[in-house]
Amino acid sequence: MAIREQDFTTREIISKAVCGRGRQFVQQAIPFAPPHKPTTILGAWVINHQFEAVKAEDAVEVIGSCDLNLWYAYEGNTKTDVAKETFSYVQNIPLQHIDPHHRPTTVEIIATALQEPNCVEATISTRDGKVIARIEFELQAEMVAETKLHVVVVESNGRDEKVHELFDEEDDDDLDDLFDEEDDL
């Protein structure tokens, strides 16, 4: 059965939806001064990642902190120790595809760590003996809010046909014409 224009109409509904989203890959160098002058770095790892996110204009501001643990040898590689340094960061994640029809008073921000912070390199500075740790992580943020959606309403006109029978494969082009734009996120 072919779709006819009189078989359907559109309506506006208000629903919560993702109205903007963004992601950010972060690289950060952390200077670190252990209690003893290190001879060799034996290992470095990041734990206790915590963060909060708030909306800031057309972006999301993520404020977080982590503990960097450094296992190192000192005194000519005769002794070892583990030192801990807590570091903080503030990262702006620009939002893309912001829905201009969202209701600003209903905005909720959802932030997730796609890749938890990881120490990818730790080197000893020859100048002052401090350690420079290079940290990498990736964050994603979504802005959820109430917005208006346009939905297709199919009238049954008293028939007991199932709605999906109205849309057969030949009518795919008709449906594509209804929707001007797709969200590729």
N, C-alpha and C positions, 0 to 999 in steps of 0.2 A: 504494500500500500504506500503510495507517495505522500509525502508531507505537503500539506496545503497551508497557506498562510493563515487561513481561518481556524486551523487546528491548534494553533498555539499563540500565546501572547507572552510578553515579558513582564516581570514584576521586580520591584526593588525590595530587597530584604536587608535587614541590618543583622550582621553576624560578626563574631570575632574572627579575625584572620591575620595572617602574617602580612604586615603592611610595609615592611622594609627589612632588608637583611644585608649583612656585610661580614667579611672575614679579613683577618690581618695576620700575616706571618711576622713574627718578632724575633730580632736578633739583638742581644744586649751583652755588652762587655761589663763584667763585674770585677772591680778591683778588690783584692782580698789580702789582708795582712794577718797571717797566722802568728801565734805567739813566738814561734821559733823560726829562724831563717831556713826555708826549705832547701834541700839539696835535690830531691826528686819528687815528682808528683806520682803517687801510687794509684789514685783514683779520685773522682769527683762526681757527685750526684746531687740531684735536687729533690727535695721532699716538701711536704706540707704546703702545697700550693692552695691558696685561698684567694678569692676575688669577689668583688661586687661590681655591678654595672648600673649606670644611670644614663638617661637620655640627655644629650647635649647638642642642641640644634639639629642638624641633619647627620648626626653621628651618635655613637654610643661610647661613653667614657668608661673604661674598665680600670679599676683600682685594685691592685693585688699585691701579694707578698709570697715569698718562698724562703725556704732554708737551703742554703748551699753547704754541703758537707765536703770537706777536703781531707783526704787521707794522704799524708806526705811523710817523707823521710827527712831527717835533719842530722846535724853533726856528722857529716861525711857518710851518710846512709847507715849510721849505727843505731839510730833510734827512730821510732815512728810515732805519729800522733794523728788524731782527727780533730779538725777545727770546724766550727760552725759559724756561718755568717747569714743573718737574715737580710734579705734585700727586698725593696719595694719597687713597684713600677706603676705608671699611669700610661695607658695606651688608648688612643682614639681610634675607633673603627668606623670609617665612613659607611653610611647606609646607602644602598642602591635600590632603585625601583620603589621609591617611597610613594605610597598610595595617597594622592592629594585629597581624597574624600574621607580619610580616617578621622575619628573623633579624638582630638588631642587629650581630652580629660580621661580617656579610657586606656591610655597607653601603658603597656607592661613590657619590660625588657627582659629577654631571656638570653643569657650569655653562657657559652660552653667552651671548654678547652678541647679543640679538635686534636691537638697534640700537646700533651703535658710538657712543662718545662724540662729541658734536658741539657746537661752540660756536655757540649760537643768537643771542647778543647780547654785545657788549663795549662798555662805556661808561666814560668818563673821569669820575672823581669831581671835582666842582668844589671840594671841600673840600681835598683833599691831592694831587690829580693822579694818584692810583693808578687802575688799571684794574680794573673788576669784570667778569669774564667769566662768563656763565651757560652752564653745560654741561648737556646732556640725554643720557641713554642709557637702554636697557632691558636688563635681565638676566633670564635664566630659569635655574632650577635643577631638577634631577631627582635623586631619591634612588632608586638601583637597589639591590636586595637580593634574597636568596633568600626566597621565600615559598611558602606552600601554595596550590595552585590546585585547584579541583574541576573535573574534566573528565567529559564524558559518554562512556561506553564502550558501543559498540553491538556486541552479540553477533551473530555471523553464523549461529549455530545450524546450521552445516554447509551453508548455502546459499551459492551463488556470486554473490549479488546484490551490487551495488556499494553502498557505504554511502550515497551521496547519493540513491539511489533510495528509500531508506527515508524520506527527508524531502521530501515533495512540498509544494506550496503550501498545501494544506488543513491541513497539520500545523503551520503557522507558529504558531498559537495555542498548541499543545502545547509547542513549544520556548520560547515566551515565558514560559510558566508555570514552566519549569525555572530561569529566571534572574530573581531577584527585583530585581536592581539593576543599572543600567548606569552605567559611568563616562563622564561627559560631557566629560572633558578631552581 
